[in-house]
């Protein structure tokens, strides 16, 4: 827990570094704008089709309730697409710059031994994001169960955050054996960081910064762990 809290503090501090706020904001803004245009084009017909597909339950017969629920389902359907697109933009464009700033400032002693970091991050984010979107959409019908609407988004965000950023944060610096060992031994802190970042993503306005803040959180968490592992000589180095 202390290392997660320290990483949270450092990630918050990093958002105030010169140029960092721009890198943090443009991916979610571009993603939201693009998917808002797509939603505008299909929202009305999609809502009508959803209303026609709802179960013939007595509490769904009222027009206003079916209309409200259809809007919620559509919103929940577009939400993972916006987040996934934001993660892809971060991994491809913003995170490399953010990583350079943080690593040069706080971790200059850690030698970069990663190989194929850029494409590795893209593939990792694409695979994890695809599982995230498909899993989210498949479990979407469960929001009809009271309380699930509050729990399901949190669990999915916690999973995608740790699954994506634990790799991206180590890609440039760690060798495959180092990365595998750290992921295996730090599973608890990674899931805790994923849960904390999922909570942050549910705070209005702040959630625009949540993906980048989460990336920075995992950068510090992973590089602190890599530094400790290398000093203790418990990882395998590639020559």
Order of alpha helices (4+ residues) and beta strands (2+ residues): alpha-alpha-alpha-alpha-alpha-alpha-alpha-alpha-alpha
